[in-house]
Amino acid sequence: MRTIDEILIRAPLERVFQVASGVERWPAILPHYRWVRFLDRRDGGGTVEMAAWRPFGLLRYPVWWVSEITVDRRACEVRYRHVRGITRGMDVVWRLVPQPNVLQDSALPSPPFRVGTPSGTAQPEAVLVTVVHEWRGPAWPLVGPLAASLVIGPVFIHGIASWGSNENWRARMSASELAARPCP
């Protein structure tokens, strides 16, 4: 099973990376996250327990997992390896790639502008955030991979990632909100 979710955020790379890697603050930013807490913290990551809601119309289904998190500032990536919960064994990577020449899009918040670009004109700053989940499925004989591909991946994983990313990151992480929030 492999799911890919992407979102373009109009803000400087450094600030988007701080927010993406500051997982303990996600419940304050992303309302579908119930809690995020470090069980063990070490340089560049640790073990983190996460819980969220998967919405189904008016109903919400609780989900929970524990991951090893690795924050790689040089690669602009945050990686997870799920170690507990139904998704044990899942690998997740958040990749952040600057997009310096993004055209104005009325569906996105107004961008900040950098001055002094090579062409001499102001260009909007934006970051493409790509979240990739890869997993063989639960260790259930015969049905594990099928359950992952048909239900867990597209319904739960993609549902949580796209619901959080597309609706809430864009709405709550606009450039003006990012600039107003203190860095963790």
N, CA, C and O atoms as a DFTB+ gen file, in Angstrom:
736 C
 N C O
     1  1       0.846      -1.167       0.000
     2  2       0.000       0.000       0.000
     3  2       0.891       1.229       0.000
     4  3       1.876       1.314       0.734
     5  1       0.524       2.157      -0.826
     6  2       1.260       3.418      -0.891
     7  2       0.251       4.536      -1.105
     8  3      -0.564       4.482      -2.025
     9  1       0.314       5.558      -0.238
    10  2      -0.521       6.741      -0.436
    11  2       0.398       7.941      -0.528
    12  3       1.443       7.991       0.120
    13  1      -0.002       8.908      -1.343
    14  2       0.761      10.145      -1.502
    15  2      -0.218      11.307      -1.384
    16  3      -1.232      11.366      -2.079
    17  1       0.117      12.230      -0.485
    18  2      -0.675      13.450      -0.327
    19  2       0.266      14.630      -0.479
    20  3       1.388      14.608       0.027
    21  1      -0.192      15.661      -1.176
    22  2       0.624      16.850      -1.382
    23  2      -0.179      18.094      -1.101
    24  3      -1.398      18.133      -1.265
    25  1       0.552      19.122      -0.665
    26  2      -0.058      20.432      -0.472
    27  2       1.006      21.488      -0.716
    28  3       2.173      21.299      -0.373
    29  1       0.600      22.587      -1.305
    30  2       1.480      23.723      -1.515
    31  2       1.156      24.752      -0.435
    32  3       0.013      25.192      -0.310
    33  1       2.162      25.130       0.337
    34  2       1.979      26.116       1.407
    35  2       2.810      27.341       1.065
    36  3       4.011      27.233       0.817
    37  1       2.182      28.488       1.052
    38  2       2.863      29.736       0.735
    39  2       3.474      30.313       2.005
    40  3       2.837      31.063       2.744
    41  1       4.722      29.941       2.231
    42  2       5.471      30.415       3.388
    43  2       6.924      30.003       3.195
    44  3       7.209      29.138       2.367
    45  1       7.844      30.599       3.936
    46  2       9.252      30.221       3.807
    47  2       9.501      28.777       4.245
    48  3       8.862      28.283       5.174
    49  1      10.436      28.106       3.567
    50  2      10.769      26.723       3.854
    51  2      11.117      26.506       5.320
    52  3      10.619      25.564       5.937
    53  1      11.951      27.348       5.882
    54  2      12.380      27.170       7.276
    55  2      11.190      27.140       8.225
    56  3      11.141      26.315       9.137
    57  1      10.241      28.027       8.016
    58  2       9.085      28.101       8.919
    59  2       8.163      26.891       8.720
    60  3       7.657      26.342       9.699
    61  1       7.938      26.472       7.484
    62  2       7.095      25.302       7.236
    63  2       7.741      24.065       7.853
    64  3       7.051      23.221       8.425
    65  1       9.072      23.957       7.734
    66  2       9.767      22.812       8.317
    67  2       9.642      22.809       9.839
    68  3       9.456      21.749      10.438
    69  1       9.740      23.963      10.466
    70  2       9.585      24.039      11.925
    71  2       8.216      23.540      12.359
    72  3       8.099      22.806      13.340
    73  1       7.195      23.933      11.638
    74  2       5.839      23.516      11.993
    75  2       5.629      22.029      11.690
    76  3       5.037      21.313      12.497
    77  1       6.106      21.562      10.539
    78  2       5.935      20.149      10.173
    79  2       6.672      19.226      11.138
    80  3       6.179      18.143      11.453
    81  1       7.842      19.638      11.608
    82  2       8.620      18.793      12.519
    83  2       8.244      19.004      13.984
    84  3       8.643      18.210      14.836
    85  1       7.503      20.034      14.288
    86  2       7.057      20.296      15.663
    87  2       5.778      19.553      15.979
    88  3       4.745      20.168      16.244
    89  1       5.842      18.215      15.953
    90  2       4.646      17.380      16.034
    91  2       3.854      17.563      17.320
    92  3       2.638      17.369      17.319
    93  1       4.501      17.929      18.406
    94  2       3.760      18.113      19.656
    95  2       2.748      19.248      19.566
    96  3       1.782      19.275      20.328
    97  1       2.953      20.170      18.658
    98  2       2.032      21.306      18.503
    99  2       0.911      21.027      17.509
   100  3       0.014      21.854      17.350
   101  1       0.944      19.876      16.838
   102  2      -0.079      19.598      15.834
   103  2      -1.507      19.669      16.364
   104  3      -2.363      20.206      15.661
   105  1      -1.820      19.166      17.552
   106  2      -3.218      19.257      18.001
   107  2      -3.738      20.701      18.098
   108  3      -4.941      20.926      17.973
   109  1      -2.862      21.663      18.314
   110  2      -3.291      23.058      18.361
   111  2      -3.514      23.623      16.959
   112  3      -4.214      24.622      16.792
   113  1      -2.921      22.984      15.958
   114  2      -3.000      23.470      14.581
   115  2      -3.990      22.658      13.758
   116  3      -4.745      23.205      12.954
   117  1      -3.976      21.347      13.972
   118  2      -4.792      20.417      13.193
   119  2      -5.845      19.797      14.102
   120  3      -5.515      18.910      14.889
   121  1      -7.083      20.226      14.022
   122  2      -8.095      19.801      14.986
   123  2      -8.434      18.318      14.970
   124  3      -9.041      17.832      15.925
   125  1      -8.069      17.581      13.930
   126  2      -8.352      16.147      13.936
   127  2      -7.319      15.367      14.748
   128  3      -7.515      14.178      14.999
   129  1      -6.227      16.003      15.162
   130  2      -5.265      15.339      16.053
   131  2      -5.722      15.506      17.490
   132  3      -5.921      16.624      17.965
   133  1      -5.889      14.360      18.191
   134  2      -6.334      14.383      19.586
   135  2      -5.178      14.675      20.520
   136  3      -5.309      15.495      21.428
   137  1      -4.043      14.014      20.312
   138  2      -2.843      14.311      21.084
   139  2      -1.619      13.806      20.348
   140  3      -1.690      12.913      19.503
   141  1      -0.497      14.410      20.698
   142  2       0.820      13.975      20.234
   143  2       1.752      14.198      21.408
   144  3       1.833      15.306      21.938
   145  1       2.462      13.147      21.822
   146  2       3.403      13.312      22.934
   147  2       4.624      12.419      22.734
   148  3       4.536      11.287      22.257
   149  1       5.753      12.977      23.118
   150  2       6.997      12.208      23.042
   151  2       7.059      11.242      24.208
   152  3       6.859      11.633      25.358
   153  1       7.336       9.976      23.911
   154  2       7.567       8.970      24.936
   155  2       9.056       8.910      25.257
   156  3       9.456       8.572      26.371
   157  1       9.865       9.246      24.258
   158  2      11.318       9.248      24.384
   159  2      11.823      10.297      23.402
   160  3      11.458      10.284      22.226
   161  1      12.658      11.197      23.885
   162  2      13.175      12.257      23.018
   163  2      14.695      12.131      22.938
   164  3      15.375      11.958      23.950
   165  1      15.209      12.222      21.715
   166  2      16.658      12.234      21.526
   167  2      16.979      13.199      20.387
   168  3      16.090      13.646      19.662
   169  1      18.249      13.504      20.248
   170  2      18.663      14.449      19.227
   171  2      18.200      13.981      17.849
   172  3      18.523      12.869      17.429
   173  1      17.457      14.810      17.159
   174  2      16.985      14.471      15.821
   175  2      15.756      13.591      15.779
   176  3      15.402      13.086      14.713
   177  1      15.083      13.389      16.925
   178  2      13.866      12.583      16.886
   179  2      13.500      11.976      18.206
   180  3      13.679      12.591      19.257
   181  1      12.979      10.750      18.154
   182  2      12.541      10.062      19.357
   183  2      11.372       9.141      19.051
   184  3      11.125       8.773      17.902
   185  1      10.660       8.781      20.111
   186  2       9.473       7.947      19.991
   187  2       8.273       8.811      20.342
   188  3       8.239       9.439      21.401
   189  1       7.298       8.841      19.456
   190  2       6.156       9.731      19.636
   191  2       4.857       8.931      19.544
   192  3       4.691       8.083      18.667
   193  1       3.946       9.219      20.467
   194  2       2.608       8.623      20.455
   195  2       1.659       9.650      19.844
   196  3       1.661      10.822      20.220
   197  1       0.852       9.187      18.897
   198  2      -0.054      10.091      18.186
   199  2      -1.462       9.496      18.165
   200  3      -1.637       8.281      18.071
   201  1      -2.446      10.366      18.253
   202  2      -3.841       9.935      18.166
   203  2      -4.611      10.985      17.373
   204  3      -4.382      12.186      17.520
   205  1      -5.511      10.519      16.544
   206  2      -6.287      11.422      15.694
   207  2      -7.704      10.888      15.546
   208  3      -8.024       9.787      15.992
   209  1      -8.538      11.692      14.913
   210  2      -9.889      11.289      14.538
   211  2      -9.916      11.096      13.039
   212  3      -9.349      11.901      12.300
   213  1     -10.558      10.051      12.582
   214  2     -10.829       9.880      11.151
   215  2     -12.301      10.191      10.962
   216  3     -13.164       9.432      11.403
   217  1     -12.593      11.319      10.299
   218  2     -13.997      11.693      10.131
   219  2     -14.714      10.861       9.074
   220  3     -14.159      10.546       8.021
   221  1     -15.944      10.519       9.380
   222  2     -16.858       9.864       8.436
   223  2     -18.153      10.660       8.492
   224  3     -19.080      10.290       9.213
   225  1     -18.223      11.741       7.743
   226  2     -19.394      12.612       7.814
   227  2     -19.500      13.217       9.201
   228  3     -18.589      13.914       9.647
   229  1     -20.613      12.956       9.891
   230  2     -20.804      13.483      11.233
   231  2     -20.105      12.643      12.302
   232  3     -19.945      13.090      13.438
   233  1     -19.696      11.441      11.945
   234  2     -19.046      10.547      12.906
   235  2     -17.535      10.667      12.816
   236  3     -16.986      11.011      11.769
   237  1     -16.861      10.374      13.942
   238  2     -15.401      10.373      13.972
   239  2     -14.927       9.077      14.604
   240  3     -15.423       8.672      15.655
   241  1     -13.965       8.429      13.961
   242  2     -13.424       7.171      14.450
   243  2     -12.041       7.441      15.049
   244  3     -11.195       8.039      14.384
   245  1     -11.794       7.010      16.303
   246  2     -10.483       7.283      16.913
   247  2      -9.404       6.329      16.391
   248  3      -9.627       5.124      16.278
   249  1      -8.237       6.888      16.077
   250  2      -7.092       6.085      15.667
   251  2      -5.899       6.456      16.538
   252  3      -5.823       7.565      17.067
   253  1      -4.948       5.496      16.683
   254  2      -3.815       5.678      17.579
   255  2      -2.627       4.895      17.038
   256  3      -2.801       3.817      16.469
   257  1      -1.413       5.432      17.214
   258  2      -0.201       4.734      16.817
   259  2       1.000       5.337      17.542
   260  3       0.934       6.443      18.078
   261  1       2.092       4.587      17.546
   262  2       3.368       5.043      18.106
   263  2       4.399       4.926      16.999
   264  3       4.459       3.914      16.300
   265  1       5.209       5.963      16.842
   266  2       6.205       6.000      15.776
   267  2       7.566       6.413      16.294
   268  3       7.690       7.147      17.274
   269  1       8.586       5.919      15.606
   270  2       9.936       6.455      15.760
   271  2      10.019       7.600      14.760
   272  3       9.781       7.399      13.569
   273  1      10.353       8.797      15.229
   274  2      10.437       9.963      14.360
   275  2      11.898      10.358      14.196
   276  3      12.665      10.358      15.158
   277  1      12.272      10.693      12.968
   278  2      13.604      11.191      12.656
   279  2      13.444      12.493      11.893
   280  3      12.796      12.532      10.847
   281  1      14.032      13.556      12.415
   282  2      13.980      14.866      11.782
   283  2      15.321      15.102      11.090
   284  3      16.361      15.176      11.743
   285  1      15.287      15.219       9.767
   286  2      16.494      15.424       8.971
   287  2      16.432      16.810       8.355
   288  3      15.843      17.008       7.293
   289  1      17.049      17.770       9.041
   290  2      16.992      19.164       8.590
   291  2      17.708      19.373       7.251
   292  3      17.242      20.148       6.416
   293  1      18.829      18.692       7.042
   294  2      19.572      18.875       5.784
   295  2      18.769      18.420       4.582
   296  3      18.795      19.069       3.537
   297  1      18.051      17.307       4.718
   298  2      17.236      16.797       3.607
   299  2      15.838      17.420       3.585
   300  3      15.064      17.162       2.664
   301  1      15.510      18.234       4.583
   302  2      14.158      18.799       4.727
   303  2      13.116      17.688       4.726
   304  3      12.129      17.739       3.992
   305  1      13.361      16.672       5.573
   306  2      12.442      15.541       5.684
   307  2      12.168      15.231       7.148
   308  3      13.013      15.426       8.022
   309  1      10.960      14.742       7.383
   310  2      10.589      14.172       8.677
   311  2      10.115      12.757       8.364
   312  3       9.181      12.563       7.586
   313  1      10.773      11.766       8.981
   314  2      10.452      10.366       8.706
   315  2       9.883       9.694       9.949
   316  3      10.287       9.981      11.076
   317  1       8.942       8.799       9.716
   318  2       8.320       8.027      10.789
   319  2       8.399       6.548      10.444
   320  3       8.295       6.158       9.281
   321  1       8.580       5.748      11.459
   322  2       8.448       4.288      11.340
   323  2       7.461       3.887      12.423
   324  3       7.774       3.973      13.611
   325  1       6.259       3.447      12.022
   326  2       5.247       3.058      12.999
   327  2       5.698       1.786      13.708
   328  3       6.003       0.784      13.061
   329  1       5.741       1.830      15.055
   330  2       6.245       0.684      15.826
   331  2       5.174       0.041      16.708
   332  3       5.376      -1.056      17.228
   333  1       4.041       0.716      16.877
   334  2       2.922       0.143      17.628
   335  2       1.617       0.602      17.005
   336  3       1.557       1.643      16.351
   337  1       0.582      -0.181      17.215
   338  2      -0.719       0.111      16.635
   339  2      -0.947      -0.761      15.411
   340  3      -0.065      -1.517      15.005
   341  1      -2.122      -0.654      14.831
   342  2      -2.464      -1.506      13.693
   343  2      -1.546      -1.256      12.501
   344  3      -1.367      -2.140      11.664
   345  1      -0.960      -0.057      12.417
   346  2      -0.107       0.289      11.280
   347  2       1.378       0.017      11.556
   348  3       2.244       0.583      10.889
   349  1       1.676      -0.844      12.534
   350  2       3.070      -1.182      12.834
   351  2       3.778      -1.629      11.551
   352  3       3.258      -2.433      10.777
   353  1       4.982      -1.082      11.352
   354  2       5.755      -1.401      10.159
   355  2       5.590      -0.387       9.033
   356  3       6.295      -0.476       8.028
   357  1       4.681       0.571       9.174
   358  2       4.482       1.574       8.133
   359  2       5.624       2.584       8.162
   360  3       6.074       3.005       9.228
   361  1       6.085       2.963       6.965
   362  2       7.078       4.022       6.816
   363  2       6.394       5.242       6.220
   364  3       5.632       5.146       5.258
   365  1       6.688       6.395       6.821
   366  2       6.101       7.653       6.372
   367  2       7.225       8.661       6.203
   368  3       8.119       8.748       7.045
   369  1       7.183       9.411       5.133
   370  2       8.157      10.488       4.957
   371  2       7.426      11.750       4.531
   372  3       6.584      11.736       3.633
   373  1       7.772      12.845       5.205
   374  2       7.314      14.181       4.828
   375  2       8.489      14.842       4.128
   376  3       9.542      15.032       4.736
   377  1       8.326      15.194       2.861
   378  2       9.375      15.889       2.108
   379  2       8.916      17.314       1.821
   380  3       7.805      17.543       1.344
   381  1       9.783      18.252       2.116
   382  2       9.489      19.663       1.889
   383  2      10.441      20.189       0.822
   384  3      11.660      20.125       0.980
   385  1       9.877      20.709      -0.262
   386  2      10.682      21.193      -1.380
   387  2      10.268      22.622      -1.692
   388  3       9.097      22.878      -1.976
   389  1      11.213      23.559      -1.644
   390  2      10.871      24.947      -1.973
   391  2      10.423      25.071      -3.425
   392  3      10.945      24.395      -4.312
   393  1       9.459      25.934      -3.645
   394  2       8.917      26.195      -4.980
   395  2       9.025      27.697      -5.217
   396  3       8.063      28.419      -4.953
   397  1      10.152      28.189      -5.700
   398  2      10.388      29.629      -5.737
   399  2       9.600      30.403      -6.785
   400  3       9.448      31.616      -6.640
   401  1       9.102      29.771      -7.813
   402  2       8.434      30.513      -8.888
   403  2       6.980      30.115      -9.042
   404  3       6.537      29.791     -10.144
   405  1       6.240      30.135      -7.956
   406  2       4.838      29.747      -7.976
   407  2       3.995      30.931      -8.418
   408  3       4.147      32.043      -7.912
   409  1       3.117      30.680      -9.356
   410  2       2.223      31.735      -9.818
   411  2       1.140      31.985      -8.787
   412  3       0.793      31.088      -8.019
   413  1       0.608      33.187      -8.763
   414  2      -0.475      33.526      -7.845
   415  2      -1.660      32.612      -8.121
   416  3      -2.040      32.423      -9.277
   417  1      -2.243      32.048      -7.081
   418  2      -3.392      31.156      -7.197
   419  2      -4.435      31.659      -6.209
   420  3      -4.171      31.699      -5.007
   421  1      -5.585      32.034      -6.679
   422  2      -6.593      32.617      -5.801
   423  2      -7.081      31.644      -4.737
   424  3      -7.660      32.068      -3.737
   425  1      -6.857      30.335      -4.934
   426  2      -7.296      29.355      -3.937
   427  2      -6.337      29.286      -2.753
   428  3      -6.670      28.713      -1.715
   429  1      -5.152      29.865      -2.902
   430  2      -4.163      29.826      -1.831
   431  2      -4.077      31.182      -1.150
   432  3      -4.436      32.194      -1.751
   433  1      -3.607      31.222       0.098
   434  2      -3.447      32.495       0.785
   435  2      -2.455      33.385       0.043
   436  3      -1.621      32.890      -0.716
   437  1      -2.543      34.690       0.259
   438  2      -1.601      35.612      -0.358
   439  2      -0.194      35.295       0.115
   440  3       0.041      35.097       1.307
   441  1       0.744      35.249      -0.828
   442  2       2.095      34.840      -0.454
   443  2       2.932      35.993       0.064
   444  3       2.661      37.153      -0.246
   445  1       3.972      35.670       0.870
   446  2       4.992      36.675       1.143
   447  2       5.867      36.751      -0.108
   448  3       5.891      35.808      -0.899
   449  1       6.571      37.838      -0.295
   450  2       7.413      37.962      -1.477
   451  2       8.853      38.203      -1.074
   452  3       9.147      38.927      -0.123
   453  1       9.757      37.561      -1.841
   454  2      11.179      37.822      -1.675
   455  2      11.561      38.866      -2.706
   456  3      11.058      38.866      -3.829
   457  1      12.443      39.741      -2.317
   458  2      12.906      40.771      -3.239
   459  2      14.323      40.418      -3.649
   460  3      15.069      39.840      -2.858
   461  1      14.707      40.755      -4.872
   462  2      16.063      40.532      -5.320
   463  2      16.296      39.144      -5.869
   464  3      17.384      38.592      -5.710
   465  1      15.303      38.572      -6.506
   466  2      15.480      37.274      -7.153
   467  2      16.317      37.484      -8.409
   468  3      16.489      38.623      -8.844
   469  1      16.844      36.411      -9.006
   470  2      17.719      36.572     -10.173
   471  2      17.123      37.432     -11.288
   472  3      17.862      38.147     -11.965
   473  1      15.829      37.383     -11.492
   474  2      15.236      38.182     -12.551
   475  2      15.029      39.630     -12.129
   476  3      14.670      40.480     -12.944
   477  1      15.262      39.905     -10.836
   478  2      15.093      41.261     -10.337
   479  2      13.664      41.568      -9.938
   480  3      13.381      42.681      -9.496
   481  1      12.752      40.610     -10.081
   482  2      11.366      40.834      -9.699
   483  2      11.026      39.997      -8.475
   484  3      11.674      38.987      -8.203
   485  1      10.027      40.415      -7.757
   486  2       9.602      39.683      -6.565
   487  2       8.948      38.372      -6.973
   488  3       8.170      38.334      -7.926
   489  1       9.260      37.298      -6.257
   490  2       8.683      35.983      -6.516
   491  2       8.051      35.469      -5.224
   492  3       8.602      35.689      -4.146
   493  1       6.932      34.805      -5.309
   494  2       6.320      34.260      -4.097
   495  2       7.120      33.077      -3.565
   496  3       7.683      32.297      -4.333
   497  1       7.164      32.953      -2.225
   498  2       7.776      31.788      -1.600
   499  2       6.696      30.759      -1.339
   500  3       5.601      31.094      -0.889
   501  1       7.007      29.512      -1.622
   502  2       6.068      28.435      -1.354
   503  2       6.867      27.151      -1.137
   504  3       8.016      27.032      -1.563
   505  1       6.230      26.196      -0.464
   506  2       6.847      24.913      -0.185
   507  2       5.858      23.826      -0.586
   508  3       4.694      23.850      -0.187
   509  1       6.335      22.875      -1.379
   510  2       5.527      21.709      -1.703
   511  2       5.807      20.655      -0.641
   512  3       6.938      20.189      -0.505
   513  1       4.776      20.278       0.112
   514  2       4.892      19.252       1.141
   515  2       4.289      17.977       0.573
   516  3       3.113      17.942       0.213
   517  1       5.106      16.928       0.497
   518  2       4.659      15.628       0.006
   519  2       4.764      14.636       1.151
   520  3       5.825      14.494       1.759
   521  1       3.667      13.951       1.448
   522  2       3.634      12.952       2.517
   523  2       3.376      11.589       1.869
   524  3       2.340      11.368       1.243
   525  1       4.339      10.685       2.033
   526  2       4.243       9.349       1.431
   527  2       4.154       8.317       2.552
   528  3       5.007       8.275       3.438
   529  1       3.116       7.488       2.505
   530  2       2.946       6.357       3.428
   531  2       3.167       5.069       2.642
   532  3       2.553       4.868       1.595
   533  1       4.045       4.193       3.145
   534  2       4.272       2.891       2.516
   535  2       4.170       1.809       3.582
   536  3       4.703       1.938       4.684
   537  1       3.454       0.718       3.212
   538  2       3.172      -0.315       4.208
   539  2       2.708      -1.582       3.510
   540  3       1.974      -1.523       2.523
   541  1       3.134      -2.722       4.023
   542  2       2.690      -4.015       3.475
   543  2       1.367      -4.463       4.075
   544  3       0.752      -5.409       3.582
   545  1       0.929      -3.804       5.119
   546  2      -0.335      -4.154       5.745
   547  2      -0.131      -4.873       7.059
   548  3       0.994      -5.225       7.414
   549  1      -1.215      -5.093       7.783
   550  2      -1.114      -5.779       9.076
   551  2      -0.737      -7.244       8.873
   552  3      -0.946      -7.811       7.800
   553  1      -0.178      -7.843       9.921
   554  2       0.269      -9.244       9.854
   555  2      -0.915     -10.189      10.029
   556  3      -0.914     -11.032      10.926
   557  1      -1.913     -10.049       9.183
   558  2      -3.079     -10.919       9.202
   559  2      -2.934     -11.899       8.042
   560  3      -2.829     -11.475       6.892
   561  1      -2.926     -13.176       8.317
   562  2      -2.770     -14.149       7.225
   563  2      -3.817     -13.939       6.127
   564  3      -5.003     -13.757       6.403
   565  1      -3.364     -13.967       4.923
   566  2      -4.171     -13.874       3.707
   567  2      -4.802     -12.510       3.455
   568  3      -4.768     -12.034       2.320
   569  1      -5.373     -11.868       4.460
   570  2      -6.132     -10.646       4.217
   571  2      -5.384      -9.370       4.559
   572  3      -5.871      -8.286       4.238
   573  1      -4.208      -9.449       5.203
   574  2      -3.474      -8.251       5.621
   575  2      -3.189      -7.274       4.492
   576  3      -3.580      -6.111       4.586
   577  1      -2.511      -7.712       3.413
   578  2      -2.228      -6.786       2.311
   579  2      -3.501      -6.258       1.637
   580  3      -3.556      -5.099       1.225
   581  1      -4.511      -7.106       1.530
   582  2      -5.777      -6.675       0.933
   583  2      -6.455      -5.617       1.804
   584  3      -6.962      -4.620       1.289
   585  1      -6.467      -5.832       3.117
   586  2      -7.053      -4.849       4.038
   587  2      -6.308      -3.523       3.946
   588  3      -6.928      -2.460       3.976
   589  1      -4.981      -3.578       3.834
   590  2      -4.182      -2.353       3.724
   591  2      -4.490      -1.608       2.437
   592  3      -4.666      -0.389       2.448
   593  1      -4.557      -2.336       1.325
   594  2      -4.751      -1.698       0.020
   595  2      -6.163      -1.184      -0.215
   596  3      -6.353      -0.151      -0.857
   597  1      -7.157      -1.904       0.304
   598  2      -8.547      -1.545       0.011
   599  2      -9.232      -0.702       1.085
   600  3     -10.145       0.066       0.782
   601  1      -8.794      -0.842       2.345
   602  2      -9.495      -0.145       3.425
   603  2      -8.566       0.775       4.220
   604  3      -8.775       1.988       4.257
   605  1      -7.555       0.205       4.846
   606  2      -6.744       0.991       5.779
   607  2      -6.026       2.135       5.066
   608  3      -6.036       3.267       5.551
   609  1      -5.408       1.853       3.927
   610  2      -4.701       2.904       3.195
   611  2      -5.605       3.989       2.653
   612  3      -5.474       5.149       3.043
   613  1      -6.531       3.637       1.753
   614  2      -7.346       4.689       1.132
   615  2      -8.387       5.314       2.058
   616  3      -8.701       6.495       1.909
   617  1      -8.924       4.560       3.002
   618  2      -9.991       5.095       3.851
   619  2      -9.429       5.791       5.084
   620  3      -9.832       6.911       5.402
   621  1      -8.504       5.139       5.780
   622  2      -8.004       5.706       7.035
   623  2      -6.764       6.574       6.832
   624  3      -6.774       7.753       7.187
   625  1      -5.706       6.012       6.270
   626  2      -4.443       6.743       6.134
   627  2      -4.628       7.972       5.252
   628  3      -4.358       9.096       5.676
   629  1      -5.088       7.754       4.026
   630  2      -5.293       8.877       3.112
   631  2      -6.348       9.839       3.667
   632  3      -6.214      11.056       3.537
   633  1      -7.381       9.293       4.278
   634  2      -8.427      10.141       4.848
   635  2      -7.902      11.074       5.922
   636  3      -8.292      12.240       5.965
   637  1      -7.035      10.592       6.783
   638  2      -6.461      11.431       7.836
   639  2      -5.452      12.409       7.239
   640  3      -5.474      13.597       7.558
   641  1      -4.566      11.909       6.371
   642  2      -3.526      12.770       5.796
   643  2      -4.119      13.860       4.917
   644  3      -3.724      15.020       5.037
   645  1      -5.046      13.524       4.046
   646  2      -5.606      14.545       3.159
   647  2      -6.547      15.472       3.904
   648  3      -6.602      16.665       3.607
   649  1      -7.289      14.941       4.867
   650  2      -8.181      15.804       5.642
   651  2      -7.357      16.814       6.413
   652  3      -7.683      18.001       6.443
   653  1      -6.293      16.344       7.033
   654  2      -5.442      17.250       7.793
   655  2      -4.649      18.167       6.896
   656  3      -4.592      19.373       7.132
   657  1      -4.037      17.611       5.871
   658  2      -3.163      18.412       5.028
   659  2      -3.940      19.430       4.216
   660  3      -3.735      20.636       4.358
   661  1      -4.819      18.952       3.377
   662  2      -5.442      19.843       2.415
   663  2      -6.371      20.865       3.035
   664  3      -6.327      22.038       2.664
   665  1      -7.207      20.453       3.964
   666  2      -8.145      21.408       4.541
   667  2      -7.497      22.256       5.623
   668  3      -7.612      23.481       5.600
   669  1      -6.827      21.631       6.556
   670  2      -6.355      22.350       7.724
   671  2      -4.993      22.996       7.567
   672  3      -4.792      24.105       8.062
   673  1      -4.041      22.343       6.891
   674  2      -2.743      22.984       6.708
   675  2      -2.929      24.258       5.907
   676  3      -2.383      25.300       6.268
   677  1      -3.682      24.191       4.839
   678  2      -3.847      25.385       4.021
   679  2      -4.608      26.468       4.787
   680  3      -4.219      27.635       4.766
   681  1      -5.681      26.085       5.456
   682  2      -6.489      27.076       6.166
   683  2      -5.768      27.627       7.393
   684  3      -5.829      28.826       7.666
   685  1      -5.092      26.760       8.125
   686  2      -4.479      27.169       9.386
   687  2      -3.012      27.536       9.273
   688  3      -2.455      28.135      10.194
   689  1      -2.377      27.191       8.169
   690  2      -0.953      27.433       8.035
   691  2      -0.656      28.410       6.918
   692  3       0.378      28.314       6.256
   693  1      -1.547      29.336       6.711
   694  2      -1.292      30.346       5.691
   695  2      -0.060      31.139       6.088
   696  3       0.368      31.098       7.242
   697  1       0.491      31.841       5.160
   698  2       1.711      32.596       5.427
   699  2       1.533      33.570       6.583
   700  3       2.445      33.734       7.394
   701  1       0.384      34.215       6.672
   702  2       0.191      35.180       7.752
   703  2       0.152      34.487       9.108
   704  3       0.686      35.017      10.082
   705  1      -0.474      33.304       9.191
   706  2      -0.511      32.569      10.450
   707  2       0.859      32.041      10.814
   708  3       1.249      32.061      11.982
   709  1       1.599      31.564       9.807
   710  2       2.938      31.063      10.078
   711  2       3.821      32.169      10.620
   712  3       4.591      31.963      11.558
   713  1       3.701      33.354      10.016
   714  2       4.541      34.467      10.462
   715  2       4.170      34.898      11.873
   716  3       5.033      35.347      12.628
   717  1       2.897      34.770      12.240
   718  2       2.443      35.232      13.555
   719  2       2.770      34.260      14.672
   720  3       2.850      34.667      15.831
   721  1       2.960      32.986      14.357
   722  2       3.231      31.983      15.386
   723  2       4.697      32.007      15.782
   724  3       5.567      32.055      14.912
   725  1       4.993      31.974      17.086
   726  2       6.404      31.908      17.472
   727  2       6.971      30.540      17.121
   728  3       6.259      29.536      17.144
   729  1       8.244      30.512      16.801
   730  2       8.910      29.247      16.500
   731  2       9.004      28.415      17.757
   732  3       9.237      28.958      18.837
   733  1       8.823      27.073      17.643
   734  2       8.918      26.222      18.823
   735  2      10.344      26.166      19.354
   736  3      10.605      25.491      20.349
